[in-house]
Amino acid sequence: MDLLSMVLAATKGDALGSLAKQHNLSTDQTSDILSQLLPALTGKLQSNVEQENGLESLLGALGKGNHQRYVDEPESLSDPASLLDGNKILGHLLGSKDASRQVASQVASSTGVGSSIIKKLLPMAATMLMGAMSKGAQSNGMLDMLAGAVSGGSNRSGGGMLGSVLGSLMGGSSKSGSSDLVGSLLKGFLK
């Protein structure tokens, strides 16, 4: 299952159709855009998780951010508060508006959809990603298990209980340098 399918599977209702209608796009265009935005965002999330205390930061955000509402109520994606939250997530992941513009420009050139529309979809994609991760983590008990492992004294994804938990999520590999930790976490969360 690809990343877009995993995120959409976590949503209630027709998030794809709602976003398409809101931005005067076809569902195919919207799907194409999101299928490029989500991997770009998870790549940045992956980089953040691999930094010191990155996993702890992600777990904190998933545990207290109430991001699950974005997949439970996809109509809330366009609310001003949701857009503000999405922009905060983007700021954390991408670091600057220039980086957001660069992602939007790359996706625009490959999809043929204007970068102004892509820029509007970026915070929505960020909130959908965090919402899907939050919902999956909480519903599968993974968030508590990972948080317990982190607070148990291991801050490296390759050591101690945390390494075991992550290793089981990633099919036996507990190497901290895993090339797709975020994707593996998503798969584990969204089982």
Secondary structure, DSSP 8 states (H G I E B T S, - for coil): --HHHHHHHHSSS-HHHHHHHHTT--HHHHHHHHHHHHHHHHHHHHHHHHSTTHHHHHHHHHHHS-TTHHHH-GGGGGSHHHHHHHHHHHHHHH-SHHHHHHHHHHHHHHH-S-HHHHHHHHHHHHHHHHHHHHHHHHHTTHHHHHHHHHHTT--STTSHHHHHHHHHHTTT---TT-TTHHHHHHHHHT-
